[in-house]
Amino acid sequence: MRRILHTGLVVMALAAAREARAADAPAPPPAQVRAWQTGLTRADRLQHASLAFTSGLAAGLVSRRPAGAGGVALTLGLAKELWDARRSSFDPVDLAADLAGAALATLATAAFER
């Protein structure tokens, strides 16, 4: 569990560094970008985290294993990002959001098992 959380922190730090570099790049004209399309809390990333949490919690409650909750959520999140890589681009920040949801699902499953 600690290894998963440590890996998640590293992925989130790398994603934040990528976001900071992207912030230095010139932005498109304001008419093309809307506020909800940018930042770490954009709707897409919140959807990644909530879906990872929900699917992970469901798997964890069915299997009664907290590690299973995180594993299922991360597997689904990684599969989605690999699918996106074939169509558009791989986004490590979306994967970090999946990791956050998976970590919460793992903790919630462990809490239910006590």
N, C-alpha and C positions, 0 to 999 in steps of 0.2 A: 504494500500500500504506500509506504514511504517512497519507494522507487517511482511509483506512478506519479505521486505528487511532485517529487523533485523533477521528473521529466517534464511535467506540466509547467512548472515554474520556468524551466529553461526554454521551453517552446514559447511561453508567453513573453519572456524577456527578448527572445529573438524576434518575435512578431512586433513587439513594441519598438525595437530598433529599426525594423523595416518600415513601420509606420512613420517614425521620425525622419527617416531618409526620404520617404515619399512626401512628407510635409515640406521639405526643402525644394521639391520640384515645382515648377510653375503650374498653377491650377488652371483648369479650363475656364472659359468665361462664365460668370455667375448664372447666366440663363440656362446653362447646361447641367449644373449641379444643384441638387436640392439638399437641404440640411439633413434629411433622414438617410441620404446615400453615403454619408461620410462618417468617420469616427469609429471608435471601438464598440460603441453601443448601438450601431445601426440595426435596423430591424432584422436583417439577414443573420447577423451574429447572435442576436437574442433568440432567433428561431433555432439556430444550431444548438445553443446551450439548452434551451427548453426541450427540444426533441431528444437530445442526448440524455438529459435527466429523466424524461418520461420513459423512454425505451429502456434505459438502464435500470430504473427502479422497477419496472414491470418484470424484466428478466431476473433481477435480484430477488424480488418477492416470490417469483415462481420457483426459482432454484434454491432459495434460502442461502445464497452465497454472495457476500458483498463483492468479492473479486469478480464474480460472474456479471454483476451489474456493471462494473467499470469496463470489463472486457467486451461485453456486447455493445455498449454505447460507443466505445472507441473504435471497434471494428466497423460499425455502421457509419460513423463519422469519417473514418479513413476511406472507406469504400466510396462514400459520396464525393470526397475531395479527389480521389483518383478518377472518378467518373467525370468530374468537372475539368480535370486536367486534360482529358481527351477532347472536351468540347470547347473550353475557353482557357481557364488558367487555374492552377493549384493555389489556394490561398491558405497559408499557414495560420493566419489569424482566425479563420473559420475553424480550423482544426484545434486551435487553442480554446475556442469557445466550446467545441465538442468535449475537450478535455475537462473544462470547468464543469460542464453538465455531468460528465461521467464521474468526476470526483464527488460531486454532490449526491449523485445516485448511490455511490458506494457508501458514503457516510450515512445516508438515509436508510439504506438496507441494513447496515450494521446496527443502527439505532432500533429498527423494528425487530431485529433478532434478539435483542437483550431482554 
